[in-house]
Amino acid sequence: MINDDENCQGWRVDQIEALWEKVNDKWAEYGCLASQLPLELQEKHERVHANALERAKELGWTPENWLTATDFQGWVKEEHMEEFLSPDWEHGKHR
């Protein structure tokens, strides 16, 4: 869809949205699962994902500070989850 060296810097919003739609459509063809991609794309996905994780770690990302989904609040940092959870929420069950 784009060259490997393209970082989309300077793209207009409509260009990014168009790419987003193409990517979503293509992912849907494979059930949104990397394991369902053709072997060549699986290998590329793994390489890109591993490189992105390595870069994130170099920039200070750690799994402990990863973002967690709540049912209705979108994405929040793990350490801020308590303010979104009701007292009767079963900890661990939904994370």
Secondary structure, DSSP 4 states (H G I P E B T S, - for coil): ---TT---TT--HHHHHHHHHHHHHHHHHTTT-GGGS-HHHHHHHHHHHHHHHHHHHHTT--GGG-EEE-SSS-EEEGGGGGGGS-TT--TTT--
